[in-house]
Amino acid sequence: MDIVQTLLITVVIFLVIVGGYTLLSGPSMGKAQKRRLEAVRFRYSDSADAKMESQLKKAIAARKPKAHKVAGAGSRVEALEMRLDRTGKGWSLSSYIYASLGLVLAIGVVVFLQSRSLPMSLGVGLVIGLGLPHMVVGYFIKRRTNEFVSKFPDGIELLVRGLRSGLPVAETLQVVAEEIPGPVGLEFKGIVERIKIGKTMEDSLQETGDKLGIPEFNFFTITLAIQRETGGNLAETLSNLADVLRKRSQMKLKIKAMSSESKASAYIVGSLPFIVFGLIYWISPDYLGQFFVDDRLIVAGLGGLVWMSIGAFIMAKMVSFEI
């Protein structure tokens, strides 16, 4: 057994230990105590805002996924299908799997022909072949989500105008589906079609919310559910929700502008080693050719990639803010 195989076995054992500790450690005691204190404070508070916030927290907690990362999914396969559906590209699960396997084989063969190291070719092929399609799907999900969030307040305001003019909620949803372009119109069209075939409005909205996985739409669903239980002026409530969503979007843009310099620096610093390595290898292949042959250099390169990945993860967490 050479040093590369020993390193790979060590990494796998370490990952298994970390994963087992994460699964068996359970929730944090500090966070559990904080949640109990907040529940007691909301329960015995006389403030109407505190009681409303408590109801919202309970409604959101009831809609969180229990066993899988994607809400509404009954298995890992179904969760992956929902991720593919969120891209809006119509990709099927079989095409995604075939593309990933093909990429794994292609990258693995190229690396093996260059390095003649089977463990390295398998490792690089699995990382790139499985990670790149996941990143592509995440990119299209993020792009469609941003497009939905940017147009969603307009859809709510159109809904408010329809309600104030005397139209029922179902007809105003149909108006939004016809007038708002992009993902907002398509999703509202799906809601209207499900209502027409006999589903309740709450079930239709919940199904769309599970499919999208967007907090802004979950706020809209919770608002309608609470208004149906407690009553009140729905148009005024939705108008306030649209204003809150616009301010939330503005805050996200401010955070993006303030963190853009740090992100640009991280991109430049993170890409420089790969650019320099590629340029030197292009100019003098023999000088860096040992990186694909010598076990010590392979271990050093993999260690550098691990530490760079840790640094990139830490920098990403430092510039990521929840609103």
N, C-alpha and C positions, 0 to 999 in steps of 0.2 A: 504494500500500500504506500503510494507516494505522498508527498506533503500536501498536494492539492486535494486528494481524496480525504485525507485526515482533516483538513480545514473544513471541507464541506460537511463531513459527518459532525464535526464539532458545532458548526453553525446550526445544523438541523436540530441537534440535541438542545442547544441553547434556546432556539425558537420554541421547541416543544415545552421546555420548562417554563418559559415566559408565558406561553399560551395557557398552560395548565394553571399557573399561579393566577392569571387574570380571570379564568373561569371559576376557580374555587375560592378566590378571595372575597367575592361578594361585594355589596355596596359599601361605600365609605360611611363610617359611623358618624363622622362630623356632618356630612351632607344629610344623613337621615335625621339627626337631631335638629338641624336647621329647618328641614321640611316640616317636622312635627311642631316646632315653635311657630312657624309661619301659619300652619293650619289652625293652631289655637288662637293666634292673634286675629286671623280673619273671622273665626267662629264667634268670638266675643266682641268684635268691633261694632260700633254703632254707625260707622261711615258707610254710606251707600256705595261709594267707589270701592272700598275694601271688599264688600260683599260681592260686587260685580266681578272684581278681580279673582276672588275665590271661585266663583262659578266658572270663569274662563279657564282657570288652572285645572279644575276638575274635568271640564269638557275636553281640554287638550290632552290631559293624562289618559282619559278614556279612549282617545283616538290614537294613542301611541302604539307602535307595533310591539307585540309581546315576545315573539320568538325570532323575527326576521328584521332585517334592517329596513326593508321597504314596507311601509304600512299597507295592510290589506293583502299581503302575500301569504299564502299558506305553505310555501316551501321555497327553498333556495332557487329552484328552477323558475318558479312563478315570479320571484323577486327579480330575477334577471330579465324575464320577459317584460315586466313592468318598466324596468330601466330602459330597455330597447324601445318600448312604446312611448316613453317620455321624450325620446329624441324627435318624434314626429316624422321619421324617415321611412317608416314601414319595414324596418329590418326584422327578419325572423330569427328565432333562436338557433335554428339549424345553420343558417348562413353565418351567424356570429361564431358558432363553434367551429365550422369549417375554416373560416378566415383565421381564427386564432391558431388552430392546429397547423394550417399551411404556413403561417408566419413562424411558428415554433420550428418547424422542419427546415424552412428556408434559412433562417438565421443560424440554426444549429449546424447545418451543412456548411455554410459560408465560414463560420468560426472554426469548425473542425478542419476544413481545408487549409485554413491559414495557420492554425496553432497545432494541429495534430493532437489536441488534448480533448478526450471525450468528456470528462467531467466539466471542463470549462465551457465546451460547446453546448452541453445540455443545460448548464446553469444560465448562460447568456441567452440561449434560445427560449427557455421558459420565462425568464424575466421580461425579455422584450416581446415575445410572442403573446404572453398573457397580459402584460402590463399596457402595451400600446393600444390594443383594441379597447381596453377598459378606459384608458385616458381619452380616446376618440369619442366613445359613447358619453363620457362625462362632459366633454367639451360641447357636444351638440345639446345635451340636456341643459347645461348652463346657458347656452345661447338662446334656446327656446324659452327657458325660465325667465331670463332677463327681458325678452320680448313680451312675454305674458305680463310680467309685473309692470312694465312701462305702460301698457295699454289697459290694465285692469281698473285703475281709478276712473278712466274715461267710461268704461263699461258700467261701473257702479253709479256714476253720475247720470248716465243715460237711464239706468234703472230708476234712479230717484225721480227724474223728470217724468217718467212714465207713471210712477205711483202717484205723484202729485197731480197729474192730469186725470186721475181716476181709473186707470187701467189696473186689472188684477196682476198679481205677481207672475203668473204663468205667461201672460201675454207680454209683459215687459221683458221677461227672459227671452222670448222669441224675437223681440225688437233688438235686443243686444246681440243675439246670434246673427241677425241679418245686417246690422249696421256697423259692428266693430270688426275690422279685418284682423287676420292673423290668428294666432293660437286662441285668443280670447273668444272670438266668434265661433271657432270650431268646437271648443269645449262647451260653450253655452248651447250650441246646436245639439251636442250629444246629450246635455241635460234635458233639453226640451223633448228630444226624441224618446228618452227613457220615461219621461212623464207621460207622454202620449200612449205608450204601450202599457201603462198601468202602474208604474212605480211611483212611490210617494216622492215629494220634493226633497225631503230629508235624505232618503236613501240615494236619490240621484246625485244630490250635492256631495254626499259622503263618498260615493263611488268615484266621482270626479276628483275630490280632494285626495283620496288614496292614490289615484292614478298620477296626479300632478306632484304631490308632495311639496307644495309651496305654502309657506306660512301665511301669506296674504290671503290666499283662497280659503285656508282653514279659518282665519278670522271672519271671513264673510259667511262661511257655513255656520260657525258658532253663533254669530250675530243673529242670523235668521232663526236658528233653533231656539235661542233664548227669547227672542221676540215672540215666537209662536207660543211659548210657555207663559210668558209674563205679560204680553200685550204691550201697547204703546204705539208711538208714531214710528213706523218702520222707515218712512222716507227720511225723517230727521236722523235716525240712527245710522242709516246707510250713508247719508251725507257726511256725518261726523267720521265714519269709517273711511270714506274716500279721502277726507282731509288728513287723517292720521297716516294713511298709506302713502300719500304724496310727501308728507314730512319725513316719513321713514325712508323713502327713496332719496330725498334730498340729503339726509344724514349719511346714507351709504355713499353717495357721490362725494361728499365732503371727506369722509374717511378714505375713500379711494384716492382723492387728490393729495391728501396729507401723507399717505403711505406710498405714493408712486415713486418718490425718490429712493426710498429704501428698497423697493422692489426692483427698480432699475439697477441699483448697485448690486443687489443679490444676483440678478441675471448675468451681469457682466462678470462678476467675480466667479460665479459658478461655471460659466461657459469658457473662461480663459484656459483652464487646463486641457479641456478637450480640443479647443482650437489650436493651442500650441502643439499638443501631441499629434494632431492630424497634419499640421504644416510640416513639422519635423519629419514625420513618417513619410510624407509625400516627397520631401527634398532628399532625405537619406533613409531609405527603408532598412538598410543593414544596421544602422545605428540603434534603432528601436525594435528591430526584429526579435531580439532576445526576450522581449516582454511576452511574446506568444509561445516561447519555448522553455525558458528557464523557470522552474517551479518557484524559486524564491522571488523572482520579479512578478510572476503571476499572483502570488500571495500578497506582495506589496501593492500591486495595482488594485486587487480586490479590497484590501484594507483601506486604501485611499478612497475608493468608491463608497465604501460603507461610511467612512467618516464624513465625506462630502454629503451623502444622503442624510445623515444625522443633522449636519449643519443646515442643510436646506429645509429640513422639517422644522427645526427650531426657528429659523427665520420666517418661515411661512406662518407658524403659530404666533409669532410676535406681531405680525402685521395683519392678523385676522381678528376681526371684532364681530361679536354677535350683537345685533340690534333688536 
